[in-house]
Amino acid sequence: MVFIKNPENLKAEFDIVGSISYDVSQEKIGIKFDLRVRCNGDSQRRSFGIAADRNEVQQIKEIFEQNKKAVAEKLEEIKEKIKPLLDLSETVEVSLDEIADQLLEVAKEGFETKIKKRELEEIARRTKRKTQMEI
């Protein structure tokens, strides 16, 4: 929990973590995303990763840029909800955990479907290989 006197002190950063992995044999890349929410010296971090084909880099970049804007918009919505409460009290207590969780949901949009689809495709491939081996 953090006490806010000025909602503008509430900040969020959504970035790609510095290292990106590349599996040459499978043409796969691994990308890790990091979300950090800060206010008055306190902070919360959330992260998630995706695996994608190398030829999907442009699509990933576009989704990332859209989500970065969406995270900023969601944060502004949260700030707007806090402002009227400051008319009742000098400080408002909020949970950075809850804010980080809400922003993470926005940051993951567009990537979750891709991750689930890829997981299902991999399960289907493994099942097909196993069935072929048993025959």
Secondary structure by P-SEA (a helix, b strand, c coil): cccccccccbbbbbbcccbbbbcccccbbbbbbbbbbbccccccccbbbbbbcccaaaaaaaaaaaaaaaaaaaaaaaaaaaaaaaaaccbbbbbaaaaaaaaaaaaaaaaaaaaaaaaaaaaaaaaaaaaaaac
